[in-house]
Amino acid sequence: MQKEKIVLVGAGSAMFTRGLVVDLINRGWTCELALVDVDPDALAVAEQLTRKMIEAKDAPLVLSASVDRRDVLRDATAVICTVGVGGRRAWEADVFIPRKHGVYQPVGDSVMPGGASRALRMIPAMVDIANDVLDLAPDALFFNYGNPMTPVCRAVRKATGAPIVGLCHGVFGVAYTLADLLGVPRAELHYTAAGLNHLTWFTEIGHDGKDLMPRLHEIGREQLSAAAKDPGKVQRNRFTWELFELFGAFPAVGDRHVSEFFPQFFREGKSYGRTLGVDAFSFEETIADGDRAFERMRSDALSEAPLDEEYFARLGGEHEQVIDIIHALRTNAPKTYSANLPNEGQVPNLPPDAVLESPVVVVDGRLEAVQLEALSPGIAATLAMRLAWVETIVDAALEGSRDKFVQALVVEGAVDSLDAATKLADELLEAQRPYLPQFRRGTP
C-alpha cells in the first residue's frame, strides 16, 4: 500500500476522531494524520487526545492540526469529513423551533424541518471544502459522514463534480441486529439493502443459500402481536416492523430515523402513546450525551493519567467502514460495502444521478455500485418523494433562496399549511443566520 496522508475535517467530533485513531493504531498503519476544525478549542482537545493515544502505543503516525484546512490538504490521499456546522447548539434550534409549531423530531438531522435547516448550513460549507479538495488534493479519496447525507452528497456533486462518497454505519449495524435475531453469524448474513440514507430497504436477507425473509416475517409478527396484547408496552421499532409487513422489505435504520420519513403518521409527534423526541427517542438526551462525550474527551486529553487499555479497543460507530474501505481500494480487495453514490442504473426505477445508499464493490481501485433489480412501486414511491425534496432543499441552499426553502418544507410534509411553512422557514432562517452567508446575499 502507498503511504497515506489522511485529513480529517471536523476533528472536534466527540467520538469519531477517537474511533478513527484507534482503527489506525490497531492496523499498524504508517501514515500522516492531519486534524482540522474551525473551533480552536475543539481542535486542541482532539489534537491532545490523539497525540496522547499515539504516544501510548508508540504508533507510527505523524500528526498535525490546523483550523485552516488549506494548510494541510495538499498531497492528501484521503479526506474524511465529519462536519457539523454550528455544532449541537445549532442542532438544538433545528429541533426546538419546529417543536414550537407542533412538529416533533426524534433526530432532526436528515429530513423534516430540522434536516432542511441543517442542509442550509451544511451544503455551502461542504461545497467550499470540495472546491479546496479539488484544488489541493484532486486525487484524494473523498468521504462524507455529515448529515443530512443525501442532500450534502447531491449538492457537492451538483455544484463541484467532486467524487464524494457518503458513508454511514447504519445499514451494516441493522444487518448485525437482523443476523442476531435470525440466529445467523453476522459475517455470514447475505443481504441487499437499497434506498436513501436513514431509509434504506432490506429487500433480500439470506444465509447459506436459504431465503430468511419468511422467518423474519414470523419474528415481525411475533413482535407486533406482543405489542398488540400490551399497548402500554414500549415496543422499540414497532413502526419499522409494521412497514416491513406492509411493504415486504425491512427499512433501516429503525424508528428513530425511519419515522421522520413519514411525518403524516405522527402529527404532534404522537407515536404509540408517546411523543417523538420527548419520551420516545429523547432528543434532549441525545444532545446531553454528545456534550458529556466531548467533556470526557476533554478530560482524557488534559489528564496526566495514562489512558486505560480499553481505550484502544475497537469502537462501534460512524468511523467503522472508512479505514477498511481505504485499505480495500488500495489493495483491490473484492469486498462489498454500503455507500452513497449517484444513481447510474443501480436502482433503475429511481431518477438518474440521485444519491442512493446501496451495495458497492471495489473495482479497479474505486467503488462501483452493484446493479440491482427495480424496487417495488410502493417502495420506490417512498423514496421518489424524498428525492424531490432533496433537489428542492439543495437548490435552496445553493441559491440562498427563501422561497425554495419554504417549498422544501411544503414538499416534505411535516407542516400542515403554507402559512405554517412560511413562518417556520423565517424563524429557522433568523435563528441560523450566523451560519447562512448565502441568504445574506441571496434572493428573497
Phi, psi and omega in degrees: 000147174291158176286130185266147165239107184257127177250121179255109182262119187099037187290348178286358177306134191301319186242336187299314183299315179300313181297319180296316181294319176302315179298317180296317180295314183294332177278345180072026182292140168262110184201170171266142175230119179248126180259136180228133170203139182284345177268109184300323181294312179298321179295318180298320178296313181297319181294315182294319179295316180298317180297321179295320178294316180299315182292325181297328183252004183049044185283144182279053179249131177262118189255139171218167181205148179200148172279349180247111184297332181294339177293334189236353186288330186302132178071013175297142175260341177210135178239124182241123183251126174233044188285142172221087187299124181090347177064200184291332180292319176293324179298321177302317179297324178302330184260318186287325179294310174302326180300325177297336180262012178084015179251115185251131185231127176286337180232300178073029180237359186236310178225198185060180182302325179297317178295323178294316179297317179297322179300322180298326178281319189285320190297311178300320180296316181289327175295318177297317178299316180300318179296323177292322177298315179298326182284316190253338181215061188296340181263002183288145166294140189229111185242144175237134172246355186285146176259155001285120190304308187296310177299321181297310182295320178297316182295318180297316178297316184292319186275330188234337186078002180297138185280059183289143178240126178268133180235144178208142182275002187300314186296310183283342170294317176293322178301319177299316180298316180294321178299317179296317178298324184272354180072034182245140175304134186306317184289347184257357180288129174259133180205158171234127180224126182219148178157220177250154176307128182075001167215071183248124189265123174280108182262342178222135176217125182204173178207128176054041178082359182258132176286120182259005177300317178302319179293321179295324176296321177299316179297317180299317180294326176295318179297313183290325178296318178297321180292322181293324181288334180225081185302334180280350181289136176288117182247098182295132177064031178299318180296321178300315180295324178294319176296322178300315179295324183284314187263345180078013176221149187265120183273130174261146022233053178094167187302326184304319178265315188299323181302331183288343178274355181227059186296339181296340181268354187229050179300138185058019175076009185287126183221098177053046177087359178238176181242123182300134179083351181248280176255002169240110183060064184305119177291319180301322179290324176300314179296315180298320177300317179297317178297317179295320180298320180292322179293324174296319178298318178297315181298316179297322182292320187270341182293145175279348180289145177292157179285140176296152179300327180296344177298337185256009172288148182294131182262146167278156179144187189300331185286352199303322187274332202294317181292322176298319179294316178301315179298316181296320179294322181287332184252001182057040179289133183280073183242156179249137179228177171248127183211163180258113181223160176297146179287111176244039178104357182294331171235096193294340181256026169238157188301141175297146179074350174299138180281120183239148173262119186200174180294139175228153177232159177276122179225117177051045175077016177219164178270128181234130181291140176284133179283125185246169172285161177300144174285159177298153181304321181295314179293317178302323181294321179298329182273321182298322178297320180288327178294326175295320176297319180302312181299322182292314181287329175297313179295321178301317181289318182290325184265348186065044186257114175297318182300319180287333173294315176299317178303317181298320178294324178291312181299323186294322170099001181280334179269159187250007177197161176297321179297317179296320179297318182293314180296318180295317179302314182294322177295317179294318179298319180293316182295325184261010186309320180301339184253011185235067180299331182292336179276339175288339178244001189276184181276156179293000000 
